[in-house]
């Protein structure tokens, strides 16, 4: 994932509490319609939840813990006010998780799980989280295991959840050094859910420890079956195939690894790409191997491994083909030698510059753009490196430099003894290496052998090679190069190449021994690993192709309950995912379908903006979608999508209808163009647009229709209408101030694109103060001001009249909205009065007003409720005091 958009997704996840106005419907209980009182309390809970969300999104960057505590208190208030809404406890879970409040998470999840809706009872993610929290609270390993083992016998617990439980048991048993019990639990976990990514990773770790390449390959294939979008796992499987002499199959998996690495924005692993180049050479694809090595060198000019592969390919190209034909131009080999020397020069030049105190970037540039006299520099610098290496105060960094210097020097010596024999240069360099390596060093001994061989001193070379050949494959190759051709030499050469069939070492051995009969042969390991790799269902890779992904699972999103919604009424959509293919599909952070739903929207109304990431949600449902089981529950959740910037856009435009065409997609990744579906994900456009209806005030009838619900509607309608009227007052006050300023200002030239000053009250947000304004007609402007002031008075009077409403919820909300329209001093008095109310809701709303006051006033008011008997009120009061004490740089500038 690319950096800019990676952070965009990351920020959404870190502040899920801020964007999860996306989880479920406030009218989710379909079995029995909620009472009017319940709907009213749900509407007030919505206001608490919205305030809780704003508490952690009022500033850039991560919110301070005190702000998260404010959010937690407000979300707890929402949960207490409305017990049938799943969204509120899920939001509270996220907030408590950010505070590391395990008890709070347990409480919220218990509220959530108590809601008797099928989609909630089917939420296995919530079950797993609750189990993990209870496990973490146990004081000892034995208590944890006792609790978890009891769950394994629970008939009502789904198998994928039990699989997670068994995996946790396996880890705990490992901590108790119960290896046999741990292995048994791991096996049980995979029996219960063969796609469990956590258990499969543990299985792979165990396979690595066993040393069995067959078990490793089987574990890697299982990991890919659980989630094929794992380029690193593909690359590891390719390494294993190459290591048993199957370069053709390895190359296929390397290519897949690179394709999906690029799609996921992960970049290429240079080491693995070198292994890929080596495998191509082992397949006698020298030309392709040379191209791959050149690509690597283009980004890493000092990559000696890549230069070596290019040199090996060139050496092979200039040899007469076995089947006849002309060899390549000798210049090919010369160019490859020059490239290799350039890489060696760059590496040693960098080290030389570092030795003399040049910065890393400057030394690299000097090494790649200004070739140095390598041999004379080495002869001069080797004693200095030796002295540094022998210092008693040697640091880790300095030791690493000395080790790297000796390794780079060894590479250059090997070049001058094997690839381009120059005995004089090799011997000068060997003298320097002897200062840095002990006399019995295996690599030094082997290089001395190649130096003697290059100088025609075969007997001396044989002595050196023989000394280390038992554990040094290149020294063994040196001996075979001196042996006469024949069956024994051919058999030994073939065995050596077969024992080391991969990587740069394998390529060098094949290059040296090919003419001696050194060809890799099949082994029991290669047959076994090939069999395990062949078990991977190749058809599953189509899952990663966006054009084929819908063949595996069906993503459906459609408006829920209503296509059209009124002002401040939640825009809800129903999102379901069902398996329609031939493969079981895992869901989770490391699974085939990641638990992320990303929503975009294109609007028509106003200036028709497009909002990316307008809503975000975690998938709630089963951990595995079973193939060929359309009768089984998939994921099903109701999501609120009029959130974030879209919510602000809609709120500022009450008079106009806004059409909204939403889309949702899975497995989001970041690209330069923005966030898009990644491998295994796809986008689904909603079948029909949604509409936020207009609330015009152009006629007396429209004004009456606007205010009537505040007086005669249901309780929830009254609360939403009060919000609409309050926002209208703010918009109208802004328009009045704008016109008054224009009347008082000198005339300015009109611009063709600027709307007229009296272009309909309460419409779009006021134009930017930076834009030049046409001078209004004074009479029209005064008439417009008079009309808008009358509307302001009417709306304010309507809000005030609801202070006598029979419902206390409506009265408390009316108090709050009137205080928002009042002067700061009047707001302070209202807050001071409300915090003395007998109902906790009124006290909570009073604290919300106090939080918008100057910090000293807000702190003084909140201080009076830090000992309140109701938990959410007390917690919010304490957090508000903490927020008031934050440094100015971290304190928010607006109220929640």
Secondary structure, DSSP 8 states (H G I E B T S, - for coil): --HHHHHHHHHHHHTHHHH-TTS--TT---SS---HHHHHHHHHHHHHHHHHHHHTSSSSSS--HHHHHHHHHHHHHHHHH-TT-HHHHHHHHHHHHHTT-HHHHHHHHHHHHTS--HHHHT-HHHHHHHHHHHHHH-SSHHHHHHHHHHHHT-TTS-HHHHHHHHHHHHHHHHHTT-HHHHHHHHHHHHHH-TT-HHHHHHHHHHHHHHT-HHHHHHHHHHHHHH-S--HHHHHHHHHHHHHTT-HHHHHHHHHHHHHHHHHTT----HHHHHHHHHHHHHTT-HHHHHHHHHHHHHH-TT-HHHHHHHHHHHHHHTS--TTSS----HHHHHHHHHHHHHHHHHHHHHHHHHHTT--HHHHHHHHHHS---HHHHHHHHHHHHHHHHT-TT--HHHHHHHHHHHHHHHHHHHIIIIIS--HHHHHHHHHHHHHHS-TT-HHHHHHHHHHHHHTT-HHHHHHHHHHHTTT-HHHHHHHHHHS-SSHHHHHHHHHHHHHT-SHHHHHHHHHHHGGGT------HHHHHHHHHHHTS-GGGGGGGSHHHHTTTEEEEEEE-S-SEE-TT---EEEEEEEE-SSS-EEBSTTSSB-S-EEEEEEEESTT--EEEEEEEE---S-SEE-TT-TTS--EEEEEE-S-HHHHHHHHT-TTS-EEEEEEEEESEEEETTEEEE-TT--EEE-SS-EEE-----SSHHHHHHHHHHHHHS-HHHHHHHHHHHHHHHHHHHHHHHHHHHHHHS------TTS--TTS-TT-S----TTS------HHHHHHHHHHHHHHHHHHHHHHHHGGG-S-HHHHHHHHHHHHHHS-HHHHHHHHHHHTT-SSHHHHHHHHHHHTTS-HHHHHHHHHTTTT-SSHHHHHHHHHHHHHHTS-TTTS-SS--
